Amino acid sequence: MSERTAASSASPDGTAADGVADRAARVRFRRAITLMGFTLIAPGSAQLIAGNRRVGRIALRIWAVLWLAGLLMLVISLLDHKLALRLAFNSDLLLLLRLGLFAGAIGWAALFMDAWRIGQPLSLRMPHRRAAVGVNGLLCFGVAGSLLFGAHLVGVQRDLAIALFGDGQVTDAHHGRYNVLLLGGDSGAGRWGLRPDSMTVASIDEVTGKTVLIGLPRNMENFPFREGSVMAEQFPDGFDCDGCYLNGVSTWAGDHPDLFGDSDDPGVDATIMAIEGVTGLSINYWAMVNLDGFRELVNAIGGVTLNIRQPIPVGGLGSDVTGYIQPGVRKLTGYETLWYARAREGSDDYSRMARQKCVLNAFLHQVSPEAALTNFEALAKAATGVFSTNLPSSEVGTFLELALKARSQKVATVSLVPPRINTADPDIDLVRSMVSDAIERSEGTAPAPTTKKNKKKVDQPVTGGSLGTRDTGYAANESDDLASAC
């Protein structure tokens, strides 16, 4: 009886033995895949279970520290946005993070390879061995590739932080406001600060972020400089030389750099002295945009939407005009946006100033954090070539937070142009009164001016693509709500 039982349990073809071998093979395969899965979830756990425990403990401790650091950064971001933004633009911290991502990619890939070794791949059957190799390769290259791509993005962010932000001195708000001079300059080597094409002061409430844009015409003459400044000493009666305009201050200073000591940019410094003399405001920081490179910035965010009131000529003056941007609410490319802001055919300087303010307003309200993140790499690449400032990186958190606040509020504007201001012989007392009144209305400490409302907006004149005329004033040059004027 026992002999028959033994015979029946071991068939001639060895089926039972093969079944045991199959189960053992599946167990080994599951074990190999499990070790890789553990390495994905908790790097070092595979080594702690079946390999070099010392390596496993070190890897797990590093993993735990990184999780704690990540949670700490999340808490900081939720509790103190300003500090989080400051850290995000700290070049030293970004360099450390980048090196850490490189090391993490190499170390994690090594742990995957070791987990594959621990899984004894040579003991697996060929189909299982191939599957294990495939899974390990997918995990190894997927995780390492993600970390290396993250290191690339951190590098882009670091390059952006270094290229964008200067080493200017940190300054406090003046009477509760930060005043930032925005300059639009022509392109070309060595042309930063050479005859800025547009000059606007953004006066920003240090608490609410509510902003007033103060536009200064490039053709202003006979204006004073800030008292006690180098330029005031050279021109005690104002900038009254023959053919001397506000946008020529930069060129004059560039021809006399010895007057400005160790200044890195005499042209910008002299222009600030002029702006402060005209407006009575103290400028905290300045930022310059290369206008020809500006189109790349617009393209990087996918374009901006503007209300085109009249056909806007493209290509220059007269016979140089190559086409038109047609009327309507349109999303413009960078090239079209640049010509919308700079077109001169059929326009005057003051209608151009109005259109430029509409572009600034569109940028503020249309470039959302989501759009910036989605187009981060292209935006960073474009910005490094077109933007320059003396804003120290330590202040970036403050201004990004103010920009986010400003997005939800109306932007006010006032421009020192005709018909209220004679640019050839400006009334500086009136200029400063206009500036202070606009700021007070923005802060809600002064009533809005009483004006007669037009019954039909469509009947309002449009000149050079801007609502209004030179003689009556352009709506976007003086408004408590720039969006409605655009």
Buried (B, 14 or more C-beta within 10 A) or exposed (E): EEEEEEEEEEEEEEEEEEEEEEEEBEEBBEBBBBBBBBBBEBBBBBBBBBBBEEBBEBBBEBBEEEEEEEEEEEEEBEEBBBEBBBBBBBBEBBBEBBEBBBEBBEBBBBBBBBBBBBBBBEEBBEEBBEBBEEBBEEBBEEBBEEBBEBBEBBBBBBBBBBBBBBEBEEBEBBEEBBBBBBBBBBEEEEEBBBBBBBBBBBBBBBEBBBBBBBBBBBBBBBBBBBEEBBBBEBBEEBBEEEEBBBBBBBBBBBEEEEBBEEBEBBBBBBBBBBBBBBBBBBBBBBBBBBBBBBBBBBBBBBBBEBBBBBBBBBBBEEEEBEEBBEBEEBEBBBBBBBBBBBBBBBBBBBBBBBBBBBBBBBBBBBBEEEBEEEBBBBBBBBBBEBBBBBBBBEBBBBBBBBBBBBBEBBBBBBBBBBEBBBBEEBEBEEBBEBBBBBBEBBBEEEEEEEEEEEEEEEEEEBBBBBBBBBEEBBBBBBBBBBBEBB
